[in-house]
Structure formats: structure tokens, C-alpha cells
Amino acid sequence: MLAVDSLVTRYGAVEALHGVSLTVGPGEAVAIVGPNGAGKTTLLRTISGLVRPAAGTVEIDGRVMGRTAAHRIARLGVSHVPEGRAILSTLSVRDNLLMGGYRLPGGEIESRMAEMIDLFPVLGRKLDDLGGVLSGGEQQMLAIARGLMAKPRLLMIDEPSMGLAPRIVGDVLEALKRVVASGTAVLVAEQNAGLALEVADRAYVMVVGEVVTSGRSADLDENSLLETYLA
Ligand code: ATP
């Protein structure tokens, strides 16, 4: 459903993406693995229309996005969970979720909220708590659930493991697996190669604005990736 071809993105004189190509099929889980500064965030922001590409194309369902605005790309079924989660800390968990579902027809909001609580039971127990008092792992779950509220066909998640203790990373990993099992396509950007390869069917490894290798997760060895590209 997503095809990125030869994408080039610049910030002024700095070229952050030097011609990146990737695809995500319907219901597929794909990872972008790479160190700090590789351009993962820039890639997700370009796909979701927050940054304009200097060259190359983003196609969703075979349609070239060109200069399509971010809210239109969201309407096509692409949700973006940003780096740092962007939880609204002074709003309740319930209201954070409602924000994610604001475009759903009225009758669907409650049932979608119930599905999110099934997927992330911890959120159901904390609906009235403020977003800001949740733990880091819970905030990541909330950010993912908020992104899913809109019933996207593709959920893009930027660095879900960032700042989380290893045990909590395991909880987020399990949550992501449930998202994939529910049939939503996922594109996850991660420095944590272990998490990325466990969630994704396929992975692209990025280093300084380029894809240096890609393949099925089962064929990519975490240790050799770490040694060769991510050290
Ligand atoms: P991180 O894990 O830190 O998010 P990343 O792989 O997501 O890393 P990007 O944040 O996309 O990488 O950054 C890619 C390159 O673009 C870096 O060299 C960065 O310094 C540069 N860059 C990112 N945002 C901007 C900006 N707003 N203005 C100028 N340069 C930027």
C-alpha cells in the first residue's frame, strides 16, 4: 500500500535522505533500522507529508502524493506515532484516545475505544488518569492506541523503545505484535535492531540517509547488523 521511490529530503543545505526506496504491503510489518541521525525520522515525516521531498515519490495505494498535505495523507489511512510520543499530558487517557478518533463517525468512537482497551488493557484501567502521569511504557502504548483510533491501514511508529527500560521494551514489543496480528500494516523506525527484527517481516537498514541493506527479518542477523552498520 506504500511505495517510496528514490526519496530525497533536504533541510536547507543538509541532505538528510539521499534517494531512499522502500515498500510496505497491506498488513505487512516493516522496520527501518539505523543509528541516530540515519534519517529514519525524516523518512517517516516525509511519508506523512510533514516535510516535503526535494525529489522522488511517495505512493499510497498507487497514487503519487506529490505535495499532498499531511491531514489528507492521514485521511488516506496513514497514522504517524511521532518520536517522543507527543502525549497530551494535561488530558486524560480517554481524551487522548478521543483526539485520535476525532474523524470517526460518532457511532464508531466508543466501539473503537473498546477495541483499543482490548489491545492495551493497561489503558482501560487508567482511562481517567492524566496522560502525563503514565509511565514511559504506558505513554508509548497510549501513543500507539491514539494512532490506531483512526482505524489506519498503515501505522508508522518512530522509535517506540526510546527511553524505555528493557523489561518495558518487551511490553511494547508484545503490544506491537498484537497490532500486526490485528491486520494493520506497520512501519516502525528503530535503533533497537532486536525489537525491530522481532516485530517486522522485513527490514531496511539505513545509515546516513541511505538504505545500505534490506531483507526478510529472518535472514538478517542482529549481531552482524550491529557489527557492520550500527556500531
Ligand atoms: P534519530 O534517531 O535521532 O531520530 P534519525 O535516524 O531519525 O535519528 P533524522 O532525525 O531524520 O535521523 O536526521 C537525519 C539528518 O537530518 C541528521 O543529520 C539531522 O541532523 C538532520 N536533521 C534532522 N532534522 C533537521 C532539521 N529540522 N534541520 C536541519 N537538519 C535536520
Residues whose N, C-alpha, C, O or C-beta is under 5 A from the ligand:
A	BS01	ATP	Y11 V14 A16 P35 N36 G37 A38 G39 K40 T41 T42
